[in-house]
Amino acid sequence: MRTFLRNTRSRVRPAKKCENEISARSFPQFMPAQGNPLAKLRVLSTHLFLKQRLHPGLLEFAARSGAQAVEIFAARQHFDYTSREHVAELATWFRSNSLEIWSMHAPLFPDHEMGRAGAPPVNVLHIEKSRRIDAMDEIKRALETAEHIPFRNLVLHLGERYDEWSSRSIEYAQTALEHLGAFAHPLGVRLLVENLLSEPTTPEHLVYILNSGHLNSVGVCLDLGHAHITTGVHDALATLSTRIVSVHAHDNHGMKDEHLWPGDGNIDFPATVETLNALPTPPAIVLEPGYSLPDAPADLPDRIRQAFDRLN
């Protein structure tokens, strides 16, 4: 199978275009709502705590560390969106605290072991229809928690690492986004698609999927780490531009998805921040370091504050 990666010295050729494809740039540009009061929020992803059950103490820790909002990572061992008790516990805390709920990251697996026990990944591009239906059902279970925990955006993965760019993947992506969008809209939730390391989710291909499908209400979560490994951050910013609603900020050395603290890899963050600030509506910045980094718990608040300062 082909991979869509680059190293720090050379860039791979873009994936081949499917039959009858036209350039994403030939479509009108998506224009987000202006004057968003939550633009450039300091958001902490609970991905940092993925090995722990998400509880009010971790949310209080995030607030004390300088976060204005959180992105909840919907992994059942961390946040069990199928548990009424867990959902109610967090909903009660949010009602009495000022920390915002900016977004939720859609589930990647339907179990409590992140697939290690054999559960298949959540993949809305899977070749088998039953798997695509199962994937959308799992995402809808997470979306339903917005009735109690009113997050504003759902970050969604379109497929897996080795999915290929084809007319079929375009059709499956657009069908999933239409279906999930219709489910999310009454809940007050906007869908955000994320650039990954796969062919269907390169920045140019995401724009093509959204524009050719007339999916004007769907935005983009730009993952800086993924962009650095594939097309490059500068090109990703130029291609996605005003589609960007949210940014996953973490670092790497251009070879693998390390989820380092910003500044610990070789992404040019000063130039990246300057470009983000020049957008008509600067996006929310979601800090997404890895959950297995070697930092001592006592050092985390300073690392979080330093990262936010670097990103603003």
Secondary structure, DSSP 8 states (H G I E B T S, - for coil): -------SS---------TT---GGGS------S--TTTT-EEEEGGGGTTS---HHHHHHHHHTT-SEEEEE--TTTS-TT-HHHHHHHHHHHHTS--EEEEEE--S-SSSSTTTTS-----TT-SSHHHHHHHHHHHHHHHGGGGTS--SEEEE--S-TT---SHHHHHHHHHHHHHHHHHHGGGT-EEEEE--SSGGGSHHHHHHHHHHTT-TT-EEEEEHHHHHHTT-HHHHHHHHGGGEEEEEE-B--SSS---B-TTSS---HHHHHHHHHTSSS--EEEE---TT----GGGHHHHHHHHHHHT-
